[in-house]
């Protein structure tokens, strides 16, 4: 395994982690919104 290959995988891992965290953040926001809609529908 050469150094350039290692560096590339590391950078890819960082990029993937950032993308994954953004993905999780969006899902959590969507869940919160769905919960709000569900709660308001229940109260009606």
Phi and psi restraints in degrees (range 20) as a CNS / XPLOR table:
assign (resid 1 and name C) (resid 2 and name N)
       (resid 2 and name CA) (resid 2 and name C) 1.0 -91.1 20.0 2
assign (resid 2 and name N) (resid 2 and name CA)
       (resid 2 and name C) (resid 3 and name N) 1.0 164.1 20.0 2
assign (resid 2 and name C) (resid 3 and name N)
       (resid 3 and name CA) (resid 3 and name C) 1.0 -63.3 20.0 2
assign (resid 3 and name N) (resid 3 and name CA)
       (resid 3 and name C) (resid 4 and name N) 1.0 -40.2 20.0 2
assign (resid 3 and name C) (resid 4 and name N)
       (resid 4 and name CA) (resid 4 and name C) 1.0 -61.2 20.0 2
assign (resid 4 and name N) (resid 4 and name CA)
       (resid 4 and name C) (resid 5 and name N) 1.0 -38.9 20.0 2
assign (resid 4 and name C) (resid 5 and name N)
       (resid 5 and name CA) (resid 5 and name C) 1.0 -64.9 20.0 2
assign (resid 5 and name N) (resid 5 and name CA)
       (resid 5 and name C) (resid 6 and name N) 1.0 -42.1 20.0 2
assign (resid 5 and name C) (resid 6 and name N)
       (resid 6 and name CA) (resid 6 and name C) 1.0 -61.9 20.0 2
assign (resid 6 and name N) (resid 6 and name CA)
       (resid 6 and name C) (resid 7 and name N) 1.0 -45.0 20.0 2
assign (resid 6 and name C) (resid 7 and name N)
       (resid 7 and name CA) (resid 7 and name C) 1.0 -61.5 20.0 2
assign (resid 7 and name N) (resid 7 and name CA)
       (resid 7 and name C) (resid 8 and name N) 1.0 -41.5 20.0 2
assign (resid 7 and name C) (resid 8 and name N)
       (resid 8 and name CA) (resid 8 and name C) 1.0 -62.6 20.0 2
assign (resid 8 and name N) (resid 8 and name CA)
       (resid 8 and name C) (resid 9 and name N) 1.0 -44.9 20.0 2
assign (resid 8 and name C) (resid 9 and name N)
       (resid 9 and name CA) (resid 9 and name C) 1.0 -64.9 20.0 2
assign (resid 9 and name N) (resid 9 and name CA)
       (resid 9 and name C) (resid 10 and name N) 1.0 -37.4 20.0 2
assign (resid 9 and name C) (resid 10 and name N)
       (resid 10 and name CA) (resid 10 and name C) 1.0 -64.1 20.0 2
assign (resid 10 and name N) (resid 10 and name CA)
       (resid 10 and name C) (resid 11 and name N) 1.0 -46.3 20.0 2
assign (resid 10 and name C) (resid 11 and name N)
       (resid 11 and name CA) (resid 11 and name C) 1.0 -63.8 20.0 2
assign (resid 11 and name N) (resid 11 and name CA)
       (resid 11 and name C) (resid 12 and name N) 1.0 -39.1 20.0 2
assign (resid 11 and name C) (resid 12 and name N)
       (resid 12 and name CA) (resid 12 and name C) 1.0 -63.8 20.0 2
assign (resid 12 and name N) (resid 12 and name CA)
       (resid 12 and name C) (resid 13 and name N) 1.0 -38.2 20.0 2
assign (resid 12 and name C) (resid 13 and name N)
       (resid 13 and name CA) (resid 13 and name C) 1.0 -65.3 20.0 2
assign (resid 13 and name N) (resid 13 and name CA)
       (resid 13 and name C) (resid 14 and name N) 1.0 -42.1 20.0 2
assign (resid 13 and name C) (resid 14 and name N)
       (resid 14 and name CA) (resid 14 and name C) 1.0 -63.6 20.0 2
assign (resid 14 and name N) (resid 14 and name CA)
       (resid 14 and name C) (resid 15 and name N) 1.0 -44.6 20.0 2
assign (resid 14 and name C) (resid 15 and name N)
       (resid 15 and name CA) (resid 15 and name C) 1.0 -62.7 20.0 2
assign (resid 15 and name N) (resid 15 and name CA)
       (resid 15 and name C) (resid 16 and name N) 1.0 -43.3 20.0 2
assign (resid 15 and name C) (resid 16 and name N)
       (resid 16 and name CA) (resid 16 and name C) 1.0 -64.5 20.0 2
assign (resid 16 and name N) (resid 16 and name CA)
       (resid 16 and name C) (resid 17 and name N) 1.0 -40.2 20.0 2
assign (resid 16 and name C) (resid 17 and name N)
       (resid 17 and name CA) (resid 17 and name C) 1.0 -62.9 20.0 2
assign (resid 17 and name N) (resid 17 and name CA)
       (resid 17 and name C) (resid 18 and name N) 1.0 -42.8 20.0 2
assign (resid 17 and name C) (resid 18 and name N)
       (resid 18 and name CA) (resid 18 and name C) 1.0 -63.8 20.0 2
assign (resid 18 and name N) (resid 18 and name CA)
       (resid 18 and name C) (resid 19 and name N) 1.0 -44.4 20.0 2
assign (resid 18 and name C) (resid 19 and name N)
       (resid 19 and name CA) (resid 19 and name C) 1.0 -63.1 20.0 2
assign (resid 19 and name N) (resid 19 and name CA)
       (resid 19 and name C) (resid 20 and name N) 1.0 -40.8 20.0 2
assign (resid 19 and name C) (resid 20 and name N)
       (resid 20 and name CA) (resid 20 and name C) 1.0 -65.0 20.0 2
assign (resid 20 and name N) (resid 20 and name CA)
       (resid 20 and name C) (resid 21 and name N) 1.0 -41.1 20.0 2
assign (resid 20 and name C) (resid 21 and name N)
       (resid 21 and name CA) (resid 21 and name C) 1.0 -65.1 20.0 2
assign (resid 21 and name N) (resid 21 and name CA)
       (resid 21 and name C) (resid 22 and name N) 1.0 -39.7 20.0 2
assign (resid 21 and name C) (resid 22 and name N)
       (resid 22 and name CA) (resid 22 and name C) 1.0 -64.2 20.0 2
assign (resid 22 and name N) (resid 22 and name CA)
       (resid 22 and name C) (resid 23 and name N) 1.0 -41.6 20.0 2
assign (resid 22 and name C) (resid 23 and name N)
       (resid 23 and name CA) (resid 23 and name C) 1.0 -61.1 20.0 2
assign (resid 23 and name N) (resid 23 and name CA)
       (resid 23 and name C) (resid 24 and name N) 1.0 -45.8 20.0 2
assign (resid 23 and name C) (resid 24 and name N)
       (resid 24 and name CA) (resid 24 and name C) 1.0 -63.8 20.0 2
assign (resid 24 and name N) (resid 24 and name CA)
       (resid 24 and name C) (resid 25 and name N) 1.0 -39.8 20.0 2
assign (resid 24 and name C) (resid 25 and name N)
       (resid 25 and name CA) (resid 25 and name C) 1.0 -62.1 20.0 2
assign (resid 25 and name N) (resid 25 and name CA)
       (resid 25 and name C) (resid 26 and name N) 1.0 -43.2 20.0 2
assign (resid 25 and name C) (resid 26 and name N)
       (resid 26 and name CA) (resid 26 and name C) 1.0 -64.9 20.0 2
assign (resid 26 and name N) (resid 26 and name CA)
       (resid 26 and name C) (resid 27 and name N) 1.0 -40.9 20.0 2
assign (resid 26 and name C) (resid 27 and name N)
       (resid 27 and name CA) (resid 27 and name C) 1.0 -64.1 20.0 2
assign (resid 27 and name N) (resid 27 and name CA)
       (resid 27 and name C) (resid 28 and name N) 1.0 -42.2 20.0 2
assign (resid 27 and name C) (resid 28 and name N)
       (resid 28 and name CA) (resid 28 and name C) 1.0 -64.1 20.0 2
assign (resid 28 and name N) (resid 28 and name CA)
       (resid 28 and name C) (resid 29 and name N) 1.0 -39.6 20.0 2
assign (resid 28 and name C) (resid 29 and name N)
       (resid 29 and name CA) (resid 29 and name C) 1.0 -65.2 20.0 2
assign (resid 29 and name N) (resid 29 and name CA)
       (resid 29 and name C) (resid 30 and name N) 1.0 -41.7 20.0 2
assign (resid 29 and name C) (resid 30 and name N)
       (resid 30 and name CA) (resid 30 and name C) 1.0 -63.7 20.0 2
assign (resid 30 and name N) (resid 30 and name CA)
       (resid 30 and name C) (resid 31 and name N) 1.0 -41.0 20.0 2
assign (resid 30 and name C) (resid 31 and name N)
       (resid 31 and name CA) (resid 31 and name C) 1.0 -61.8 20.0 2
assign (resid 31 and name N) (resid 31 and name CA)
       (resid 31 and name C) (resid 32 and name N) 1.0 -43.2 20.0 2
assign (resid 31 and name C) (resid 32 and name N)
       (resid 32 and name CA) (resid 32 and name C) 1.0 -62.2 20.0 2
assign (resid 32 and name N) (resid 32 and name CA)
       (resid 32 and name C) (resid 33 and name N) 1.0 -41.8 20.0 2
assign (resid 32 and name C) (resid 33 and name N)
       (resid 33 and name CA) (resid 33 and name C) 1.0 -65.1 20.0 2
assign (resid 33 and name N) (resid 33 and name CA)
       (resid 33 and name C) (resid 34 and name N) 1.0 -43.3 20.0 2
assign (resid 33 and name C) (resid 34 and name N)
       (resid 34 and name CA) (resid 34 and name C) 1.0 -62.8 20.0 2
assign (resid 34 and name N) (resid 34 and name CA)
       (resid 34 and name C) (resid 35 and name N) 1.0 -39.5 20.0 2
assign (resid 34 and name C) (resid 35 and name N)
       (resid 35 and name CA) (resid 35 and name C) 1.0 -63.2 20.0 2
assign (resid 35 and name N) (resid 35 and name CA)
       (resid 35 and name C) (resid 36 and name N) 1.0 -42.4 20.0 2
assign (resid 35 and name C) (resid 36 and name N)
       (resid 36 and name CA) (resid 36 and name C) 1.0 -61.0 20.0 2
assign (resid 36 and name N) (resid 36 and name CA)
       (resid 36 and name C) (resid 37 and name N) 1.0 -47.2 20.0 2
assign (resid 36 and name C) (resid 37 and name N)
       (resid 37 and name CA) (resid 37 and name C) 1.0 -61.2 20.0 2
assign (resid 37 and name N) (resid 37 and name CA)
       (resid 37 and name C) (resid 38 and name N) 1.0 -43.7 20.0 2
assign (resid 37 and name C) (resid 38 and name N)
       (resid 38 and name CA) (resid 38 and name C) 1.0 -63.8 20.0 2
assign (resid 38 and name N) (resid 38 and name CA)
       (resid 38 and name C) (resid 39 and name N) 1.0 -40.9 20.0 2
assign (resid 38 and name C) (resid 39 and name N)
       (resid 39 and name CA) (resid 39 and name C) 1.0 -66.4 20.0 2
assign (resid 39 and name N) (resid 39 and name CA)
       (resid 39 and name C) (resid 40 and name N) 1.0 -45.8 20.0 2
assign (resid 39 and name C) (resid 40 and name N)
       (resid 40 and name CA) (resid 40 and name C) 1.0 -64.5 20.0 2
assign (resid 40 and name N) (resid 40 and name CA)
       (resid 40 and name C) (resid 41 and name N) 1.0 -36.4 20.0 2
assign (resid 40 and name C) (resid 41 and name N)
       (resid 41 and name CA) (resid 41 and name C) 1.0 -66.2 20.0 2
assign (resid 41 and name N) (resid 41 and name CA)
       (resid 41 and name C) (resid 42 and name N) 1.0 -36.5 20.0 2
assign (resid 41 and name C) (resid 42 and name N)
       (resid 42 and name CA) (resid 42 and name C) 1.0 -66.8 20.0 2
assign (resid 42 and name N) (resid 42 and name CA)
       (resid 42 and name C) (resid 43 and name N) 1.0 -41.9 20.0 2
assign (resid 42 and name C) (resid 43 and name N)
       (resid 43 and name CA) (resid 43 and name C) 1.0 -68.5 20.0 2
assign (resid 43 and name N) (resid 43 and name CA)
       (resid 43 and name C) (resid 44 and name N) 1.0 -30.5 20.0 2
